Amino acid sequence: MRAGWTLAREGALSLVDIHDLPAPARLVVRLGRLVEKRNVSGGKGLAAALVKLGPSWVKLGQFLATRPDVVGFAVARDLEELQDRMPPFGRAVAIAEIERALGGPLNQFFAELSEPVAAASVAQVHKGIIRDADGEREVAVKVLRPGVDRRFRSDLSTFYFAARTIERLDPRSKRLKPVETVDMLARTVAFEMDSRLEAAALSEMAENIADDPDFRIPAPDWNRTARSVLTLEWIEGIPLSDIDRLKAAGFDLVDLGRIIIQSFLRHAIRDGFFHADMHQGNLMIDASGQLVAVDFGIMGRAGLKERRFLAEILHGFITRNYRRVAEVHFEAGYVPRSHSIDDFAQAIRAIGEPIHQKRADEISMAKLLTLLFEITELFDMKTRPELILLQKTMVVVEGVARRLNPKLDMWATADPVVRDWIERNLGPLGKLGDLGQQTLEAGKSFTLLPSLLNRAETLAERLNEAAEKGFALLPDSIEAIGKAEARRNRWGNAALWLIALAALYLAWKLV
């Protein structure tokens, strides 16, 4: 109710097309528009409402900002303000938090600290200067917003309430696992609330991408990092949200679109560890032309099963092998066996053929997502929580690349990375590697065999002893059984009294 009121008051309901809505919903929207503020555009109203509703809602707005084909270009531009131009909190508040977190006065850690240079829903960034034995260097100091963890808990409780209510009111929604989806969101929020975990993510990804030519990330400063403060290398570059500056600097926007798509796919498919918040506010180009990512608060992981699923699905769409795409869904257990592979392949073809060899600006993502949802419902497909971050990030990354290159060919861009991974992991060399791994696992199991035999022998001896002497019960167990029996007797006695009273009542009525 609070969310509905806020959206209505800020004028966000003016974006709703009521013509296809059922009559009750049309009435609700019309009534909601009676309370909206005057002279507020729908996009700016939506952005203002999301800010008021809290950090989790802001994350939703950041996602929508990358999908102008769904919400419209005007609304997408308004929502971009949510990405790195949120209202900052005061420098004095930030200093107090830094000193509390690092355990000393500011000048013990930083020679200088600027006013906020960027502010997002969870934290804001200051530019700092460090002077030590290695000389002087610039750093970025990220400070969590005071009380942000409490606001996230409040938002999460709202989402849990909504998810449970949806499951009760519409049993069909259970296949989408709304409660498990909120569980996943809660886990990502917990990671985002601890800057030490973000520093660890930076360190791990740096090892994975050491040989990547087009992509790099800032290095963390562990000595100046705590739960609510993260210090890392200062990056000087042009944000991908500033298209005009990128053009003026002479960067090839088409090539940048390619780099974004291929970098994400390498991280997701090759490494199984990827930046899960790759909107244009978190990406920039440095002077050397490398793509640099910042804000590693939300990271995603994909196991070998999920990576293989993604690679084979993409490869199937690229090669138009819809039968194989369907088989992969069945092999992964994502479609119940009660359905036909051939029927599912036909449905997949209905998705793939309209978009194959078409440019991004020729594809209606809104219609595509609608068709995809209808097909998942038709074939009783349940939401896979382990794939949500992967799917969401892939859509966001594609949206960022499309802003740089509206004529982006997603399939041709993804093909080299996907094909390379499949050849390495599913081709002859990959199968040899799997055989070697299985042999190694079998060897490990063989070395454990004596220990397992000893345990089995001990268990058999104890069972024989128990059979001869009876099973011994601990005092706690005896006490628990006694209490349970007493409870059972009390209920039995109560039932007898009720029966007796009922019999007396009947007898009295008969007399």
DRENMI-903779 format. One record per residue (C-alpha): residue number from 1; residue in three letters; x, y, z. Coordinates in steps of 0.25 Angstrom, whole numbers. Example, Ala and Ser with C-alpha at 12.3 -4.5 7.8 and 13.67 -1.06 7.14 Angstrom:
REM DRENMI-903779
[atom 1,"ALA",[49,-18,31]] [atom 2,"SER",[55,-4,29]] 
This chain:
REM DRENMI-903779
[atom 1,"MET",[0,0,0]] [atom 2,"ARG",[11,9,3]] [atom 3,"ALA",[18,6,-10]] [atom 4,"GLY",[5,9,-18]] [atom 5,"TRP",[2,22,-11]] [atom 6,"THR",[17,27,-13]] [atom 7,"LEU",[16,23,-28]] [atom 8,"ALA",[3,30,-30]] [atom 9,"ARG",[7,42,-22]] [atom 10,"GLU",[19,44,-30]] [atom 11,"GLY",[12,43,-44]] [atom 12,"ALA",[18,29,-48]] [atom 13,"LEU",[4,23,-51]] [atom 14,"SER",[3,33,-63]] [atom 15,"LEU",[13,23,-70]] [atom 16,"VAL",[2,12,-69]] [atom 17,"ASP",[-5,8,-82]] [atom 18,"ILE",[-19,5,-76]] [atom 19,"HIS",[-25,0,-89]] [atom 20,"ASP",[-21,-14,-87]] [atom 21,"LEU",[-24,-15,-72]] [atom 22,"PRO",[-36,-22,-66]] [atom 23,"ALA",[-47,-12,-61]] [atom 24,"PRO",[-43,-13,-46]] [atom 25,"ALA",[-29,-10,-50]] [atom 26,"ARG",[-33,2,-59]] [atom 27,"LEU",[-41,8,-47]] [atom 28,"VAL",[-30,7,-37]] [atom 29,"VAL",[-20,14,-47]] [atom 30,"ARG",[-31,25,-50]] [atom 31,"LEU",[-33,27,-35]] [atom 32,"GLY",[-18,27,-32]] [atom 33,"ARG",[-16,38,-42]] [atom 34,"LEU",[-25,47,-34]] [atom 35,"VAL",[-14,49,-23]] [atom 36,"GLU",[-2,51,-32]] [atom 37,"LYS",[6,64,-32]] [atom 38,"ARG",[4,74,-42]] [atom 39,"ASN",[14,77,-54]] [atom 40,"VAL",[22,64,-51]] [atom 41,"SER",[26,55,-63]] [atom 42,"GLY",[24,40,-62]] [atom 43,"GLY",[39,37,-63]] [atom 44,"LYS",[44,47,-53]] [atom 45,"GLY",[32,43,-44]] [atom 46,"LEU",[36,28,-45]] [atom 47,"ALA",[50,32,-41]] [atom 48,"ALA",[46,40,-29]] [atom 49,"ALA",[37,29,-24]] [atom 50,"LEU",[47,19,-25]] [atom 51,"VAL",[57,28,-17]] [atom 52,"LYS",[46,30,-6]] [atom 53,"LEU",[43,15,-6]] [atom 54,"GLY",[58,11,-2]] [atom 55,"PRO",[70,4,-8]] [atom 56,"SER",[64,-8,-13]] [atom 57,"TRP",[54,0,-21]] [atom 58,"VAL",[66,8,-26]] [atom 59,"LYS",[72,-5,-31]] [atom 60,"LEU",[60,-8,-39]] [atom 61,"GLY",[60,6,-46]] [atom 62,"GLN",[75,4,-49]] [atom 63,"PHE",[71,-8,-57]] [atom 64,"LEU",[60,-1,-64]] [atom 65,"ALA",[69,10,-68]] [atom 66,"THR",[77,0,-77]] [atom 67,"ARG",[64,-4,-85]] [atom 68,"PRO",[59,8,-93]] [atom 69,"ASP",[52,-2,-102]] [atom 70,"VAL",[43,-6,-91]] [atom 71,"VAL",[41,7,-83]] [atom 72,"GLY",[44,17,-94]] [atom 73,"PHE",[56,26,-96]] [atom 74,"ALA",[50,38,-89]] [atom 75,"VAL",[47,29,-76]] [atom 76,"ALA",[61,22,-77]] [atom 77,"ARG",[68,36,-77]] [atom 78,"ASP",[61,40,-65]] [atom 79,"LEU",[64,27,-58]] [atom 80,"GLU",[79,29,-61]] [atom 81,"GLU",[79,39,-49]] [atom 82,"LEU",[78,27,-40]] [atom 83,"GLN",[91,21,-44]] [atom 84,"ASP",[102,31,-39]] [atom 85,"ARG",[95,44,-36]] [atom 86,"MET",[87,41,-23]] [atom 87,"PRO",[87,51,-12]] [atom 88,"PRO",[100,50,-4]] [atom 89,"PHE",[101,51,11]] [atom 90,"GLY",[111,61,17]] [atom 91,"ARG",[126,60,17]] [atom 92,"ALA",[126,61,33]] [atom 93,"VAL",[117,49,34]] [atom 94,"ALA",[126,41,24]] [atom 95,"ILE",[139,45,32]] [atom 96,"ALA",[132,40,45]] [atom 97,"GLU",[129,27,39]] [atom 98,"ILE",[143,25,33]] [atom 99,"GLU",[149,28,47]] [atom 100,"ARG",[140,19,54]] [atom 101,"ALA",[142,8,44]] [atom 102,"LEU",[157,9,43]] [atom 103,"GLY",[160,12,57]] [atom 104,"GLY",[167,25,57]] [atom 105,"PRO",[167,39,52]] [atom 106,"LEU",[165,42,38]] [atom 107,"ASN",[180,48,36]] [atom 108,"GLN",[185,35,40]] [atom 109,"PHE",[180,28,28]] [atom 110,"PHE",[178,39,17]] [atom 111,"ALA",[185,52,15]] [atom 112,"GLU",[173,58,8]] [atom 113,"LEU",[158,55,6]] [atom 114,"SER",[149,62,-4]] [atom 115,"GLU",[135,65,-4]] [atom 116,"PRO",[126,53,-9]] [atom 117,"VAL",[129,51,-24]] [atom 118,"ALA",[118,41,-27]] [atom 119,"ALA",[106,36,-18]] [atom 120,"ALA",[98,23,-21]] [atom 121,"SER",[87,16,-13]] [atom 122,"VAL",[96,8,-4]] [atom 123,"ALA",[109,17,-3]] [atom 124,"GLN",[116,29,-7]] [atom 125,"VAL",[130,31,-12]] [atom 126,"HIS",[141,42,-8]] [atom 127,"LYS",[154,44,-15]] [atom 128,"GLY",[165,43,-5]] [atom 129,"ILE",[181,45,-5]] [atom 130,"ILE",[190,36,2]] [atom 131,"ARG",[205,39,5]] [atom 132,"ASP",[214,28,9]] [atom 133,"ALA",[227,22,6]] [atom 134,"ASP",[223,18,-8]] [atom 135,"GLY",[220,33,-11]] [atom 136,"GLU",[207,40,-13]] [atom 137,"ARG",[195,34,-20]] [atom 138,"GLU",[180,36,-22]] [atom 139,"VAL",[170,26,-17]] [atom 140,"ALA",[155,25,-17]] [atom 141,"VAL",[148,24,-3]] [atom 142,"LYS",[135,17,-3]] [atom 143,"VAL",[126,19,10]] [atom 144,"LEU",[113,12,13]] [atom 145,"ARG",[101,21,15]] [atom 146,"PRO",[98,22,30]] [atom 147,"GLY",[86,13,34]] [atom 148,"VAL",[85,7,20]] [atom 149,"ASP",[85,-8,25]] [atom 150,"ARG",[73,-4,33]] [atom 151,"ARG",[66,1,21]] [atom 152,"PHE",[70,-11,13]] [atom 153,"ARG",[64,-20,24]] [atom 154,"SER",[51,-12,23]] [atom 155,"ASP",[50,-13,8]] [atom 156,"LEU",[53,-28,9]] [atom 157,"SER",[42,-30,19]] [atom 158,"THR",[33,-23,9]] [atom 159,"PHE",[37,-32,-3]] [atom 160,"TYR",[35,-45,6]] [atom 161,"PHE",[21,-40,10]] [atom 162,"ALA",[18,-38,-5]] [atom 163,"ALA",[24,-51,-9]] [atom 164,"ARG",[16,-59,1]] [atom 165,"THR",[4,-52,-2]] [atom 166,"ILE",[5,-55,-17]] [atom 167,"GLU",[7,-69,-15]] [atom 168,"ARG",[-5,-70,-6]] [atom 169,"LEU",[-14,-63,-16]] [atom 170,"ASP",[-9,-69,-28]] [atom 171,"PRO",[-4,-84,-27]] [atom 172,"ARG",[1,-83,-41]] [atom 173,"SER",[12,-73,-37]] [atom 174,"LYS",[19,-84,-28]] [atom 175,"ARG",[26,-89,-41]] [atom 176,"LEU",[33,-75,-41]] [atom 177,"LYS",[38,-77,-27]] [atom 178,"PRO",[36,-62,-22]] [atom 179,"VAL",[40,-65,-8]] [atom 180,"GLU",[53,-72,-12]] [atom 181,"THR",[56,-60,-22]] [atom 182,"VAL",[55,-51,-10]] [atom 183,"ASP",[64,-61,-2]] [atom 184,"MET",[74,-59,-13]] [atom 185,"LEU",[73,-44,-12]] [atom 186,"ALA",[75,-44,3]] [atom 187,"ARG",[88,-52,1]] [atom 188,"THR",[93,-42,-9]] [atom 189,"VAL",[89,-30,0]] [atom 190,"ALA",[97,-36,12]] [atom 191,"PHE",[109,-37,3]] [atom 192,"GLU",[107,-23,-2]] [atom 193,"MET",[107,-18,13]] [atom 194,"ASP",[121,-22,16]] [atom 195,"SER",[132,-15,8]] [atom 196,"ARG",[142,-26,12]] [atom 197,"LEU",[135,-36,4]] [atom 198,"GLU",[135,-26,-8]] [atom 199,"ALA",[150,-25,-7]] [atom 200,"ALA",[151,-40,-7]] [atom 201,"ALA",[143,-40,-20]] [atom 202,"LEU",[152,-30,-26]] [atom 203,"SER",[164,-39,-22]] [atom 204,"GLU",[158,-51,-28]] [atom 205,"MET",[154,-45,-41]] [atom 206,"ALA",[167,-39,-43]] [atom 207,"GLU",[173,-53,-43]] [atom 208,"ASN",[163,-57,-53]] [atom 209,"ILE",[165,-46,-63]] [atom 210,"ALA",[180,-44,-62]] [atom 211,"ASP",[182,-48,-77]] [atom 212,"ASP",[169,-41,-82]] [atom 213,"PRO",[174,-29,-92]] [atom 214,"ASP",[161,-21,-92]] [atom 215,"PHE",[156,-21,-77]] [atom 216,"ARG",[162,-17,-64]] [atom 217,"ILE",[158,-14,-50]] [atom 218,"PRO",[163,-5,-38]] [atom 219,"ALA",[172,-11,-28]] [atom 220,"PRO",[167,-10,-13]] [atom 221,"ASP",[175,-5,-2]] [atom 222,"TRP",[174,-15,9]] [atom 223,"ASN",[180,-6,20]] [atom 224,"ARG",[169,4,19]] [atom 225,"THR",[157,-5,17]] [atom 226,"ALA",[147,-9,28]] [atom 227,"ARG",[133,-13,28]] [atom 228,"SER",[127,0,24]] [atom 229,"VAL",[139,6,17]] [atom 230,"LEU",[146,2,4]] [atom 231,"THR",[158,8,-1]] [atom 232,"LEU",[163,5,-15]] [atom 233,"GLU",[171,10,-27]] [atom 234,"TRP",[166,23,-33]] [atom 235,"ILE",[161,21,-48]] [atom 236,"GLU",[161,33,-57]] [atom 237,"GLY",[152,31,-69]] [atom 238,"ILE",[139,34,-76]] [atom 239,"PRO",[126,27,-71]] [atom 240,"LEU",[119,19,-82]] [atom 241,"SER",[106,27,-78]] [atom 242,"ASP",[113,40,-85]] [atom 243,"ILE",[112,36,-100]] [atom 244,"ASP",[115,50,-104]] [atom 245,"ARG",[129,50,-97]] [atom 246,"LEU",[132,36,-102]] [atom 247,"LYS",[129,41,-116]] [atom 248,"ALA",[137,54,-114]] [atom 249,"ALA",[149,46,-109]] [atom 250,"GLY",[149,38,-122]] [atom 251,"PHE",[145,24,-116]] [atom 252,"ASP",[139,14,-125]] [atom 253,"LEU",[125,11,-119]] [atom 254,"VAL",[123,-1,-127]] [atom 255,"ASP",[135,-7,-122]] [atom 256,"LEU",[132,-3,-108]] [atom 257,"GLY",[119,-11,-109]] [atom 258,"ARG",[126,-23,-114]] [atom 259,"ILE",[136,-22,-102]] [atom 260,"ILE",[125,-21,-92]] [atom 261,"ILE",[117,-33,-97]] [atom 262,"GLN",[130,-42,-99]] [atom 263,"SER",[136,-38,-85]] [atom 264,"PHE",[123,-42,-78]] [atom 265,"LEU",[122,-55,-85]] [atom 266,"ARG",[137,-58,-82]] [atom 267,"HIS",[135,-56,-67]] [atom 268,"ALA",[121,-63,-66]] [atom 269,"ILE",[125,-75,-75]] [atom 270,"ARG",[140,-76,-74]] [atom 271,"ASP",[142,-72,-59]] [atom 272,"GLY",[128,-75,-53]] [atom 273,"PHE",[130,-62,-45]] [atom 274,"PHE",[124,-49,-51]] [atom 275,"HIS",[120,-34,-48]] [atom 276,"ALA",[105,-35,-45]] [atom 277,"ASP",[102,-20,-46]] [atom 278,"MET",[108,-16,-59]] [atom 279,"HIS",[100,-4,-62]] [atom 280,"GLN",[106,8,-70]] [atom 281,"GLY",[108,16,-57]] [atom 282,"ASN",[118,5,-52]] [atom 283,"LEU",[126,4,-65]] [atom 284,"MET",[136,14,-71]] [atom 285,"ILE",[147,15,-81]] [atom 286,"ASP",[161,19,-77]] [atom 287,"ALA",[171,27,-86]] [atom 288,"SER",[177,14,-91]] [atom 289,"GLY",[163,10,-97]] [atom 290,"GLN",[161,-2,-86]] [atom 291,"LEU",[147,-4,-80]] [atom 292,"VAL",[148,-2,-65]] [atom 293,"ALA",[137,-7,-56]] [atom 294,"VAL",[135,-2,-42]] [atom 295,"ASP",[125,-5,-30]] [atom 296,"PHE",[127,-20,-28]] [atom 297,"GLY",[117,-20,-17]] [atom 298,"ILE",[108,-30,-24]] [atom 299,"MET",[115,-42,-30]] [atom 300,"GLY",[109,-54,-37]] [atom 301,"ARG",[114,-69,-38]] [atom 302,"ALA",[111,-80,-47]] [atom 303,"GLY",[115,-94,-45]] [atom 304,"LEU",[119,-103,-56]] [atom 305,"LYS",[105,-108,-59]] [atom 306,"GLU",[100,-94,-60]] [atom 307,"ARG",[112,-89,-69]] [atom 308,"ARG",[110,-101,-78]] [atom 309,"PHE",[95,-98,-79]] [atom 310,"LEU",[97,-84,-83]] [atom 311,"ALA",[108,-87,-93]] [atom 312,"GLU",[100,-98,-100]] [atom 313,"ILE",[87,-90,-100]] [atom 314,"LEU",[95,-78,-107]] [atom 315,"HIS",[102,-87,-116]] [atom 316,"GLY",[89,-94,-120]] [atom 317,"PHE",[82,-80,-123]] [atom 318,"ILE",[94,-76,-131]] [atom 319,"THR",[94,-88,-139]] [atom 320,"ARG",[79,-89,-140]] [atom 321,"ASN",[80,-103,-134]] [atom 322,"TYR",[67,-102,-126]] [atom 323,"ARG",[66,-117,-124]] [atom 324,"ARG",[79,-116,-116]] [atom 325,"VAL",[74,-104,-108]] [atom 326,"ALA",[62,-112,-104]] [atom 327,"GLU",[70,-124,-100]] [atom 328,"VAL",[79,-116,-91]] [atom 329,"HIS",[67,-111,-84]] [atom 330,"PHE",[62,-125,-81]] [atom 331,"GLU",[76,-130,-78]] [atom 332,"ALA",[77,-119,-67]] [atom 333,"GLY",[64,-123,-61]] [atom 334,"TYR",[58,-109,-65]] [atom 335,"VAL",[46,-115,-72]] [atom 336,"PRO",[38,-126,-66]] [atom 337,"ARG",[40,-140,-74]] [atom 338,"SER",[25,-140,-76]] [atom 339,"HIS",[26,-131,-87]] [atom 340,"SER",[31,-134,-101]] [atom 341,"ILE",[45,-130,-106]] [atom 342,"ASP",[40,-127,-120]] [atom 343,"ASP",[29,-118,-115]] [atom 344,"PHE",[38,-110,-106]] [atom 345,"ALA",[48,-109,-118]] [atom 346,"GLN",[36,-104,-126]] [atom 347,"ALA",[34,-93,-116]] [atom 348,"ILE",[48,-89,-115]] [atom 349,"ARG",[48,-87,-130]] [atom 350,"ALA",[37,-77,-128]] [atom 351,"ILE",[46,-69,-119]] [atom 352,"GLY",[59,-71,-128]] [atom 353,"GLU",[54,-69,-142]] [atom 354,"PRO",[48,-55,-141]] [atom 355,"ILE",[61,-50,-135]] [atom 356,"HIS",[72,-58,-142]] [atom 357,"GLN",[81,-49,-151]] [atom 358,"LYS",[74,-36,-147]] [atom 359,"ARG",[80,-24,-141]] [atom 360,"ALA",[77,-20,-127]] [atom 361,"ASP",[68,-8,-132]] [atom 362,"GLU",[60,-17,-140]] [atom 363,"ILE",[56,-26,-128]] [atom 364,"SER",[45,-23,-118]] [atom 365,"MET",[50,-28,-105]] [atom 366,"ALA",[37,-25,-98]] [atom 367,"LYS",[30,-35,-108]] [atom 368,"LEU",[41,-45,-107]] [atom 369,"LEU",[40,-45,-92]] [atom 370,"THR",[25,-47,-92]] [atom 371,"LEU",[26,-59,-102]] [atom 372,"LEU",[37,-65,-93]] [atom 373,"PHE",[29,-64,-81]] [atom 374,"GLU",[17,-70,-88]] [atom 375,"ILE",[25,-82,-92]] [atom 376,"THR",[31,-84,-78]] [atom 377,"GLU",[17,-85,-73]] [atom 378,"LEU",[12,-94,-84]] [atom 379,"PHE",[23,-104,-81]] [atom 380,"ASP",[22,-103,-65]] [atom 381,"MET",[36,-98,-64]] [atom 382,"LYS",[40,-93,-50]] [atom 383,"THR",[49,-81,-47]] [atom 384,"ARG",[63,-85,-45]] [atom 385,"PRO",[68,-76,-33]] [atom 386,"GLU",[83,-80,-37]] [atom 387,"LEU",[81,-74,-51]] [atom 388,"ILE",[74,-61,-47]] [atom 389,"LEU",[86,-52,-45]] [atom 390,"LEU",[92,-58,-58]] [atom 391,"GLN",[80,-55,-66]] [atom 392,"LYS",[77,-42,-60]] [atom 393,"THR",[92,-37,-63]] [atom 394,"MET",[92,-42,-77]] [atom 395,"VAL",[80,-34,-80]] [atom 396,"VAL",[86,-22,-73]] [atom 397,"VAL",[99,-23,-81]] [atom 398,"GLU",[92,-25,-94]] [atom 399,"GLY",[84,-12,-91]] [atom 400,"VAL",[97,-4,-88]] [atom 401,"ALA",[103,-10,-101]] [atom 402,"ARG",[91,-6,-109]] [atom 403,"ARG",[92,9,-104]] [atom 404,"LEU",[106,9,-110]] [atom 405,"ASN",[102,2,-123]] [atom 406,"PRO",[87,1,-126]] [atom 407,"LYS",[90,-8,-138]] [atom 408,"LEU",[98,-18,-129]] [atom 409,"ASP",[97,-33,-134]] [atom 410,"MET",[96,-40,-120]] [atom 411,"TRP",[98,-54,-127]] [atom 412,"ALA",[111,-50,-135]] [atom 413,"THR",[117,-43,-123]] [atom 414,"ALA",[115,-55,-114]] [atom 415,"ASP",[119,-66,-124]] [atom 416,"PRO",[135,-65,-122]] [atom 417,"VAL",[134,-66,-107]] [atom 418,"VAL",[123,-77,-106]] [atom 419,"ARG",[130,-85,-118]] [atom 420,"ASP",[144,-84,-111]] [atom 421,"TRP",[138,-89,-97]] [atom 422,"ILE",[130,-101,-104]] [atom 423,"GLU",[142,-105,-112]] [atom 424,"ARG",[151,-105,-99]] [atom 425,"ASN",[141,-112,-90]] [atom 426,"LEU",[131,-120,-98]] [atom 427,"GLY",[140,-124,-110]] [atom 428,"PRO",[151,-135,-110]] [atom 429,"LEU",[160,-128,-101]] [atom 430,"GLY",[149,-124,-91]] [atom 431,"LYS",[145,-139,-91]] [atom 432,"LEU",[159,-143,-88]] [atom 433,"GLY",[160,-134,-77]] [atom 434,"ASP",[147,-139,-71]] [atom 435,"LEU",[152,-153,-72]] [atom 436,"GLY",[165,-149,-65]] [atom 437,"GLN",[156,-142,-54]] [atom 438,"GLN",[147,-154,-52]] [atom 439,"THR",[160,-163,-51]] [atom 440,"LEU",[165,-154,-40]] [atom 441,"GLU",[152,-154,-33]] [atom 442,"ALA",[152,-169,-34]] [atom 443,"GLY",[166,-170,-28]] [atom 444,"LYS",[162,-161,-16]] [atom 445,"SER",[150,-170,-14]] [atom 446,"PHE",[159,-182,-14]] [atom 447,"THR",[168,-177,-3]] [atom 448,"LEU",[156,-175,6]] [atom 449,"LEU",[152,-189,4]] [atom 450,"PRO",[159,-195,17]] [atom 451,"SER",[153,-184,25]] [atom 452,"LEU",[139,-187,20]] [atom 453,"LEU",[141,-202,23]] [atom 454,"ASN",[146,-199,37]] [atom 455,"ARG",[134,-190,40]] [atom 456,"ALA",[124,-201,34]] [atom 457,"GLU",[131,-211,43]] [atom 458,"THR",[129,-202,55]] [atom 459,"LEU",[115,-200,52]] [atom 460,"ALA",[112,-214,50]] [atom 461,"GLU",[118,-218,64]] [atom 462,"ARG",[110,-207,71]] [atom 463,"LEU",[97,-212,64]] [atom 464,"ASN",[100,-226,69]] [atom 465,"GLU",[103,-221,83]] [atom 466,"ALA",[90,-214,83]] [atom 467,"ALA",[82,-226,78]] [atom 468,"GLU",[87,-234,90]] [atom 469,"LYS",[86,-224,101]] [atom 470,"GLY",[75,-215,96]] [atom 471,"PHE",[76,-200,93]] [atom 472,"ALA",[81,-191,104]] [atom 473,"LEU",[73,-178,106]] [atom 474,"LEU",[80,-166,111]] [atom 475,"PRO",[73,-159,123]] [atom 476,"ASP",[69,-147,114]] [atom 477,"SER",[62,-157,104]] [atom 478,"ILE",[55,-164,116]] [atom 479,"GLU",[50,-150,121]] [atom 480,"ALA",[45,-146,107]] [atom 481,"ILE",[38,-159,105]] [atom 482,"GLY",[31,-157,119]] [atom 483,"LYS",[27,-143,116]] [atom 484,"ALA",[21,-147,102]] [atom 485,"GLU",[13,-158,109]] [atom 486,"ALA",[8,-149,120]] [atom 487,"ARG",[3,-139,109]] [atom 488,"ARG",[-3,-151,101]] [atom 489,"ASN",[-10,-156,114]] [atom 490,"ARG",[-15,-142,118]] [atom 491,"TRP",[-22,-140,104]] [atom 492,"GLY",[-27,-154,105]] [atom 493,"ASN",[-33,-151,119]] [atom 494,"ALA",[-39,-138,113]] [atom 495,"ALA",[-45,-146,102]] [atom 496,"LEU",[-52,-156,111]] [atom 497,"TRP",[-58,-144,120]] [atom 498,"LEU",[-63,-138,107]] [atom 499,"ILE",[-70,-151,103]] [atom 500,"ALA",[-76,-153,117]] [atom 501,"LEU",[-81,-139,118]] [atom 502,"ALA",[-87,-140,104]] [atom 503,"ALA",[-94,-153,109]] [atom 504,"LEU",[-99,-147,121]] [atom 505,"TYR",[-105,-135,113]] [atom 506,"LEU",[-112,-145,103]] [atom 507,"ALA",[-118,-153,115]] [atom 508,"TRP",[-123,-140,121]] [atom 509,"LYS",[-129,-136,108]] [atom 510,"LEU",[-136,-149,107]] [atom 511,"VAL",[-142,-149,121]] 
